[in-house]
Structures are given as C-alpha cells and as structure tokens.
Amino acid sequence: MFLLYRLVDVAFSVYFWMILIRIIATWFPISLSGPLGKIMESIYEITEPYLSFFRRFLPPLIMGGAGIDFSPIIAILILQFIQRIVLSLLSSIIFNI
C-alpha cells in the first residue's frame, strides 16, 4: 500500500514539474525540430487538457499587445490542493488497516 502512496505522490510531482517546465519554456525560443522541441511537444500534449480547463474560466490578460496567462498558476495551486487531499485519504486508508 505504501508503494501506491509513493506512486501517486510521484505522479502528482511529475505533473507539477511538467507544468512548471512548460511555463518556463514559454520564455525562450525553442525549435520544434530539435530533440528539445520533441520533449516540449510531448509536455504540451500532456499538460494542455488540464490547463485548457482553467483557461476557459481565466483567459489570458492582454496588456499593451502582450498576453499574460495566469491559468497555469491557478492550475498548479489546485493541483497541489488535490494532491494533498488524495495523499491524505491514501494515508488514512493505509495506516487505518
């Protein structure tokens, strides 16, 4: 059971880091034809469904022709909140058996 707890914890952590990498990658020009581009393309495909959910409620803020997307910040906060709830439930199941 502890293995399940660790796997869920690692899965949430990996997804958090993928979103964070995606945020930071938007600050740099990355060629999609290179190996880094393929990795970023995979990260975008994995994180886009989750982030697009938040963009429906919080569209990018346009200021002076530039857009600032706050939805990944909200997405990360909610992801961490869900992680705490899930891990708390799992730990109560594991240690109450």
Sequence and secondary structure as in RCSB ss.txt:
>XXXX:A:sequence
MFLLYRLVDVAFSVYFWMILIRIIATWFPISLSGPLGKIMESIYEITEPYLSFFRRFLPPLIMGGAGIDFSPIIA
ILILQFIQRIVLSLLSSIIFNI
>XXXX:A:secstr
 HHHHHHHHHHHHHHHHHHHHHHHHTTS   TTSHHHHHHHHHHHHHHHHHHHHHHHS  EEETTEEE  HHHHH
HHHHHHHHHHHHHHHHHHHHT 
